[in-house]
Amino acid sequence: MQERIAAFMEKNKDRLVEVARYIWENPELGHQEFKGQQALVELLEEFGFQVEKGTAGLETAFWAETRGQEGPTVAFLAEYDALPALGHACGHNLIGVMSVAAAAALKENLPEDNGKIVVIGTPAEETDGAKVTMVEKGIFSEVDLALMAHPSPRYGKSGNSLALEAVQFDFYGRSSHASAMPEEGLNALDAAVNTYNGISGLRQQIKDGIRVHGVMDRGGEAANMIPDHTRLRYYLRAPELEQLWDVKKRVVKCAEGGALAAGCRVEVSNYELGYAPLKSNEMLNQAFYDNLLALGVDPEEIEEQKASGSVDMGDVSQVVPAIHPYIKIMDEPCAGHTREFARAAGSPRGMEGMMLGARALAATAYDYLISAELREKVQQEFRKMKNKE
């Protein structure tokens, strides 16, 4: 099967690279990925998929499938949004094409009635993750398995990620002339600073692995005016949802105390969707690992992934077996979300990584669809995870 998948990739390499390069040259922010969406849709239609746009009410999402096939349904997830100013500094141009290529190669080589293949276009991973909305709207109820791979400075098994909550604090006071009539004002900046300092102190008292980090994006209008509205935005992250809710309660108390001390009021809201923690399916993870080895990847190069960031794939993993491994796209390591990473995502080396990742994804999905034993092990592990929760 690896040989047939490799032949498909070689035959279509120029077209796949062309689309990945086009998306890289035309970076679009979340929910604005019209060019990226259209490029991937056209590619899927060329490979014989039936495509519908606007999945889950999201304009730049899509659902592509091989209709009429029976058996389990495997979904490859495509991302194609970019970062402000940096472009594709997370390599989503490669993710989108990698998933389409894997799905198309599988479609070409899967025996009839062994399964249904789906590609789901999931916008805005960098901000307001569409996968969260899709989970809430039941999109994955029709799916037995979900997988994707992410560009990286190194190869990595699918690990875990941190649950995330995006919390906003708006402080409201009363404006006044800061010199002539300061006694008439209620300083919303003081409330924000009190809160910031309180949260900074709180960091000493939280468990290792929990993260609290934020910014003040509204601090006032002019130095001679007591600010009547200020705003803090925080990301809260934790390995488990229970830990996340606990630290959120404590952070909110810091804001309430900071506002009270300044005589102001505070409004608490979410400025982005939160993410559940990623729970990688280890049986599926092992299958992907074995396919990387079969493709010639040195096992010494494949690392275990530690939970440090947050991904909306976490929400998907709560409702269906899923993996989110990492594919090496560079020889000189650099951090993600940098200009160096963006250059790698558009480089020939990056395209090589994309093609190898597509092969590994296609082979892993093939193993799942062909082997009843692997399917049962994957699903049994998923059931145990859900029962434990």
N, C-alpha and C positions, 0 to 999 in steps of 0.2 A: 504493500500500500504506500509506503514511503516513496518508492520509486515513481508511482503513478502521480502522487501529489507533487513530487519534485518536477515531473515533466509538465504538469499543468502550470506550475509557477514559472518555469522557464519560458514556456510558450507565451505567457501573458505578462511577463516581467515588465516590458517596456510600457505597456498601458497602465499597469499598477503604479509604477514609479511616476509616470506622467501625472496621474491623479494626486498622488501624495505630494508631489512637487507643486502642483497647482494650488492645493489647499495651503501648503506652507507659504507660498508667495502671496496668498490672499487671506491673511489671518482675520478672523471675525470673533467678536466677543460673544458670550453666552446669550442664547435666544436671538442672535443676529446672524447665525451661520447659514445664510441662504445660499451662498456660493458653494460652501462645503457640502451642504445637504444635497444640492442639485447634482454636484459632481459625483457623489456616492450613489445617488439614486440612478443616474444614467449608467454608471458602471454596473450596478446590480441588474438593471434591465438588459444590458448587453449580455449578461450571464444567464438570462432566462428567469429571473425572479419577478414575482408580482409585487409591486410596491404601492403603498399608500402613505401619503404624507399627513402630518398633523396628529400623530398618535398621542393619546391622552390629552387632547386639546392643546398641545404644544406645537406651535407653527413650524418650528424647524426640526421637529422629530420625524421619524418615519418607521414603518414596519414593512419588512420585505420577507417573502416566504416562498417556499416551493409547494404549491398547492396540489392537493390530491394524493399526497403520500401518507402512508400509515406508519404507526409506531411512535416511539418517544419523540418529543420535540426538543431540539437543541437550539439555543439562542446564542449568537455571537453579538456582543455589544460594541457599538461604534461610537467613539467620541470624536469631535472635530472643532471644538471651541478653542480659542487662543487666549492669551493673557494681555492685559493692557500694556502698551508700549513695547513689550518684549516679543510679541508674536507667539509662535509655537514653541515656547520655552519649556513646555511639558510634553511635547511630541505627539499631540493629539492628531496631527495630520497623518502620522504613522499608524496610530491606533485604528482610525476609521478604515483605512485601506487594508490594514492587517486583518481585521475582522471580515471585511467583504471578501478578501482573497481566500481566507480559510473556508468561509462558507461556500464560495464558488468551487473551490477545489474538492470539497466534500461532496457537493451536489454532483459534480462530474463523475465521481468515483464510488459513490454509495450504491450498493445494490438496491433495486426497486423495493419499495415498501419496508425498508429497514429503519425509516425515521423521517421526520420532517425537519427542515432546516430553516431557521429564522435569523434575520439580521435586524436588530433594533437600533435605530439612530437615537442616541441619548444626548441632547444638548446640555450646555451650561454646567459641565462638571466642575469647573473652576469656581463657580459662584453659587447658583441656586439649583443644585443638581437635579436634573430631570428624572433620574432614576427613582428618586424619593416620590415624586408625583406619580410616576408610573406604578410603583408598588402600591401606593394608596388607592389608585384607581383600578387595581386588579389586573394590570396588563400581564403580569407574570403568572397568572393563574393558568394560562395555556402552555406554560413552559415547564419542562422537566429538568433542565440544566442550563446554566448561564455561564459563559466564559469570555474572557478578553485577556489581553496581555499589554503591559505598559512599558514604554521605552525607559531605559535606565543606563547609568554608567556601568552596570554589571548585570549578570544574570541572577535572578533571585526566585526562590520558591514563593508561592502565594502564601503570605503570612496573615497577620491580623492588622487591623487598623483601629484608630481611636474613635470612639463616639464623639460627636461634635454638636455643640449648641452655640448659635450665633446670637449673643444677647446685646441689646441696645438699651442704654440708659439716657433718657432725656430729662434734664433738670430745668425747672422753671422757677424763676425768682421775680424780682421787680427791678426794672431799670431806673437809674437816677444818675445825675451828674456826679462823677466820681470825686470831684474836688469841692464843688459848691454845696452839694446836698447829699453826701454819702449816707447819712443816717436814714434817708428815705428809701434806700435800695435794699434788695435782698439778692445777694451775689450768687448767681447760678454757677459761676466759675469756682467759687469756694466749694460749693457742693460737689462739683466734679473732681476737684483736687483732693478733697477729703476722701472721696470714694476711691480714687486712684491709689492714694497712700494706704487706705485700709486694705484694698485688695493686694497691694504689694506686700504688706505685712502678713496677710493670710497665706501667701505662698509658702511661708516657712512651716505652716501647720497642715499642709496637705500631703498625701501619700506620693511617693515617687511614681512617676508615670502619668500623673495627672498634670495637665497643662492649662494655664490661665494667662492669656496675653491679649493686649488690646491697645487702642489708640484713642486720643481725643480728636475728633474730626470737626468739632465746632466749639470754639472757646470764647467767643465774643466778637464784637464788631470794631471797637475802638478803645484805646487806653483810657480815655476820659469818660467812658460810659460803663456803669456797672452792668455786666451782662445779665440779661433776663432769660437767656436760653443757652444751654451748653449741652454737649452730647459726647458720650463715651460708647465705643463699640468694642466688644470683647468676643474672642473665641474661647470657649471652654471645651476641653478634651479629656477623655478618660477611657480606660480600657473596657469598662462595662457601663451599661446604662444606669445602674443603681448608683455607681460612683459619680456619674455625671450629674444626676438629679441632686445628690447630696452637695456637691461643690457649687451647683447653681444656687441652691438655697442660701449658702453661706455668702456667696458673692452678692446676691440680692440684698441680704442684710447689711452688707457694707455700703451699698448704695442708699438704702433707706436711712442708715445712720448718718451718712455723709450729707444727705439732703436735710435731715432733721437738724443737724448741727448748724447749718447755714440758714435755717428758716425757710427752706425751699421745699418744693415737692418734686417727686421723681416718677416718671412713667417708665415701665419696663416692657420691652417688646422684643421680637426677633426680627432681625434685618435680613436674614437668609434662612433657608431651610436647614434643619439639623440633620445629621447623619448618624445612623446606627453603626456599631462596630462591625467590621468585616469578620466573618467566621468562615475561613477557608475550609473547603471539604478536603480532608487529607487523602482520601482514596483517589480523588480526582487530581489532587496536587501531585501525588506519586506518579500517576499516569503521564502527566505533563512532563515531569522530571525525567522519566524513562524515555520519553520521546526526544527530549533535548539531548540526552546521552546518545541516542540512536542517530541523531543528526551530527554527532561529532563534537559536541560541546564537552569540554573538560570538566569533570565533576568538581575539581578544585575551584572552578570559576563560579559555581552555583552556590549562592549564599542563602542562609536563612534570613528572612526579613523580620526586623523588629518593628513593633507598632510605634510609629512616630507621627504620622500624618493621619488624615481622614479622607475617606472617599465615599461617594454615594453608592458605590458597588456594595458597601456594607449593608444597605437596606435590602438590596437584592438577595444577599446571602442569608438574610433572615427568613426568606420565603421560598427559596429554591436552592439546591446545591450549586455552589459557585466557586470560581477561582479567579485570581487577579495577579498572576505571576509577572515577572520582569524580564525584559529582553535587552541585552547589551547592544548599544548603538554607537559606541565610541571606544577608542583605544586609550585616550588620555582622559581619565575621569574628571568630571566637574559636577557641580551641584545643579539640581533642577531649578527651574524658574530663574535662569540666568541667560545672558546673551550667548554664552558659550554653548549652553544646551540647545538653544534655538538654532544655532548654526549646525550643530550635530544632527538635528532633526531634519535638516534639508540637505545633508551631505550624502555622497555615495555610500559611505560607511553606514549611515543611518538607514538608507534604503536596503542595504544588505541585511541589517538586523530585522527590519520589517518583514522581509521575505522569509527569513528563518523562523521568525515568530509565527507567521501565518502557517508555515508547514507544521510546526509543533502543535498549534491550536487545532488544525484540521485533523491531524493524526490522533490527537487526544479525543476529539469528538467522535471520530470513527471508532476508536476502541470502545467507547461507551455505547455506541449504537449497535455494534456488532456483538459485544459480549454481554450476555444476560447476567453472568456472574459479577462483572464489574458494575453493571447497573444496580444490582441488588445491594452490593457493598456500599456504593455511593449513597443510595437512598436510605439504607439502614443507618449509616453514620449520620445522615441529616436528621432522621427521626429521633435518634438518640440525643442529638444536640438540642432539638426543639423540646423534647421531654425534660431534659435537664433544666432548660430555662423556665 
